[in-house]
Amino acid sequence: MRSDRLTRTRACVLAALVIISCTIIGARAPMMATTVLAAPQHEAEAAPEAAHEQTLLQTAAKIANFAILVGLLVYFLKTPVSVYLVSRATAIRYSKPMIAP
């Protein structure tokens, strides 16, 4: 009973995080579309610029975001995946052999 409640809580938190992420990305999408559509008009007028490189802070932020994502996935999916794998191994172990002798 308690593990079922914990699984539901984890699933709800994960769903909330996904919804929040999609909302944030959705809010930025019109701005990105405008930027992409407006870019060809300004390219002809502006002189070619040097390639923009990432700063150390941007690289660290991307690494931190990835670490947070992996941590959340491990935290929420560790128990359900391990339960599935144990039950699947048990089912395979005690199933009838497919090859006839």
JOMO-V918872 format. One record per backbone hydrogen bond with DSSP energy under -1.0 kcal/mol. CO is the residue of the C=O (numbers start at 1). NH is the residue of the N-H. If there is no record, write none. Layout:
BEGIN
CO | NH
CO | NH
END
This chain:
BEGIN
1 | 5
2 | 6
3 | 7
4 | 8
5 | 9
6 | 10
7 | 11
8 | 12
9 | 13
10 | 14
11 | 15
12 | 16
13 | 17
14 | 18
15 | 19
16 | 20
17 | 21
18 | 22
19 | 23
20 | 24
21 | 25
22 | 26
23 | 27
24 | 28
25 | 29
28 | 32
29 | 33
30 | 34
31 | 35
32 | 36
33 | 37
34 | 38
35 | 39
38 | 42
39 | 43
42 | 46
55 | 59
56 | 60
57 | 61
58 | 62
59 | 63
60 | 64
61 | 65
62 | 66
63 | 67
64 | 68
65 | 69
66 | 70
67 | 71
68 | 72
69 | 73
70 | 74
71 | 75
72 | 76
73 | 77
74 | 78
77 | 81
78 | 82
79 | 83
80 | 84
81 | 85
82 | 86
83 | 87
84 | 88
85 | 89
86 | 90
87 | 91
88 | 92
89 | 93
90 | 94
END
